[in-house]
Amino acid sequence: MKQHLCAASLLLSALLSPALAVSGPSQEELNTADQATDSWLMYNKGYMGQRYSPLDQVNADNVSGLRRVCTFDTKDDGGFQATPQMYKGVLFFTQMYRTFAIDAATCKPLWVHKYKPAGTSVLTTNRGVAIADGVIYRGTPDAHLIALDAGTGKPLWDTKVADSSVGYFLSAAPVVYNGRVYIGEAGADWGIKAHMYAFDAKTGKKAWTFDLIPTGSQYGANTWQKADSTATGGGSTWTSYTIDAATGLLYVSVGNPAPDFAAQYRPGDNLFTNSVVALNAETGAYDHHYQQIRNDDKDYDTAAAPVLYDVNGQKRMAVATKAGWLFSYNETAKNQVFKQATIKVTNQEKPTTRAGLNICPNYSAGTQWSGPSFDQLNNTLVVPTVDWCGVVKLGEVRLIKGQLFFGGSMQLDPAGKAIGNAVAFDAATGQERWRYSTPGVRIVGGVTTTGGNLTLGGAMDGTFFALDSRSGKVLFKDNIDGALIGGGVSTYTVGGQQYFAVIAGNTSKGAVSGKNVTGRVAIYTLR
Amino acid sequence: MPRPAQSVALLISLAASAALAAPPAFTKAQADAGAKVYKAQCAACHGAALNNGGAPKLAGPEFLKKWAANSLDDFHFIMTSTMPQTKPGSLKPAEYLNLVAYVLQKNGFKPGAKPLTAGALKTGTFKK
C-alpha cells in the first residue's frame, strides 16, 4: 500500500494547503456528538465516552469489501495513542509534540503544528485534542495547555499548567464544555501530586483547580494517614474525560498512587487514586466518587475514561482498569452494580513483597488507555484488555527529581505470553457475551462499535480488525504495514460516504521487539 | 538544640559537595563492556547515540543538566530498579556498573587506570 503514502514535507507550523475557515463545533454540536454520524469530535467521540457510531452504511454484511484508500505517515516513531478526531471533513490528531490536520477522505495534509517545549519532559505520549468554536486545544509533554487555530494550526495561547522538571506532563485529550477546557496532569509514577483543572477556552486563564490528592481540611485528606506522603501522592489523569451534560458533572479517572509499589510509605485508602471522581464542571466542587482499589501497591491505575450509558432508563457509569476489571455503577443510587474480571486476575489482594509476588495482570496489561465502547445496538460494553502476568517486588523508596518513583520494580513475563482481547459484556449484568483473543499480540487501542453490528479495533502487530458485534466473529482484517496499533478507530461520513480512520505505529520499544514502523493514519471505505 | 545541629548538618553537606566534585574513575575495558550491554539491552529505546531513541536521553547537555544535582549512585539506582524495561534489575551487578562507565565515556569523561566500583558511586557525579 506504499503508493498511498502522502509525500508530506512536515515543516514547523506549516500550512500545507490554502487556509481553512473553521468556526465550529458549537456547544450544541458538542452536546450531540455521541450520536453524530458526520463527525467524531472527542477522543471517545462524545461527552458520554461511548465510542459508538449509529452509522450502518458499512455493516456486518458488506464490511469484507472495505479497502484502504490512503495512508498518512507522520515519519515519526514513538507513542501514538490518539483516536483521529473529525470535524467538517478534517481529521485532527497528535503525536508527541506535533498536532496534525489532514483531509478525512484523502489523507491530504492541511497543516501541522510543532510545539517547541519550554521545559523537559519525562514522557511524550499524547492522546489528542479538544475542538470547539474553531479552536484546537491540547496538552503538551512539558505540561502546558495550548490553543491553536483549527483552520491553520496557528498558536493562539499557551498556558503553563505545571512544572515538568519534577515529572508533570499532560497526556490526556482535553474536553471543552460551556466555554471551559478540562484537563489534568499525568506523572504519578514520577512522584507528582496531580490536579484536575478548568481553563477559560478564550484566554487560557485557569478557572478552578481540584486537588486529586486531598490535604488539610479537604474531603478525603484523612485517607492519607501520613500527611507528608501526599507531596508525592501521584494520581494521574492519563487519557480523557467524560461529561454528563444533563447534570453538568465531569467524570475523571484517576491513576495509581506513588511510590507505586511501596504502600507502607503512604498508609490509608489514598483518595482519589484508583478512582473515578465526579466533579461539578462549573465550579470544580467534589460531587461523588468510586474507588476501585484502596492503597494500591501494583500500579493498577484506573486510567481509561469512564463511559456513561442507560440500562432501561437507569443511568450507569462503567470503567475498566489496568487490574483487569470492568465496573458498572448505578449513578442514581450511587452504588456498584457489578465488578467483572475481563482477564485472568491473580494475587491482587496479596501485598507486594521484597522477594517478589507473581501477579496477573502486570502493570502493562489489563485495560490501559482505551476504555469500553458501549454498543447501543446490542447493549454490550466491549472492552480491550490484555492477559499478561509478571512479578512485582518491593524495593527502596528514593525520590530523585524527575525520575521514576516506584519503591520497587515490576518484571513482565515474555511479551509472547501476552494475550490481547476484545471482550463483550452485557452492559446491564456484566455477563460475558463473546471474546475475541489474539495470543501473543496485545490489543490496547481504542475499540469502536457501530450501528452496522461492527466492532472495530487494532492489535499490536498492525492488524486492523472488524468483528461481528453479535458474536465476535472476525469479518475483516488488514495489516497496516506492520505498524503497531495503540491508537483508536473513528468512523464518520464525508459527502454521505462512511469512512474509518485508524491510528497505527505506537511504539512501546521496551516491550516489543522488532522493527519500528513510523506512525500513520490509515483511512478505509467501501470500494 | 536545633541551631548547632543545623550547623553540623550544613558542614556535612559542604564536605559531601567537595567530595562529589571528584571526577569519576573508570577503565576503558569497563566502558567497552558497557557498550556491548548497551547495544543489546538499551539501544532500541535510547538510541545508538544514547540520545536519539525516544526514551530519556543518556548523553548530551540536557542529560548532564538533569543529573547535575545527583550522584552516580542515584543514576545507578534508577537504572537498576527500572531497566531493562521488561526485566528491571535482571542484569549482573558488573553489567550495570559497566553501563555507568559507558554513559560516562559517551558524556566526555576519560577512562583511566582505576575501575569504577560500587563503593565509588555515592561520591561520583556527572558534573564537569
Interface residues (C-beta under 8 A of the other chain):
Chain A: D77 G78 T120 V122 T124 K393 G395 E396 R398 I400 K401 G402 Q403 L404 F406 G408 S409 M410 Q411 L412 A415 T507 K509 G510 A511 S513
Chain B: A44 C45 G53 G54 A55 P56 E62 K66 A69 N70 D74 F77 I78 S81 T82 P84 Q85 T86 K87 P88 G89 S90
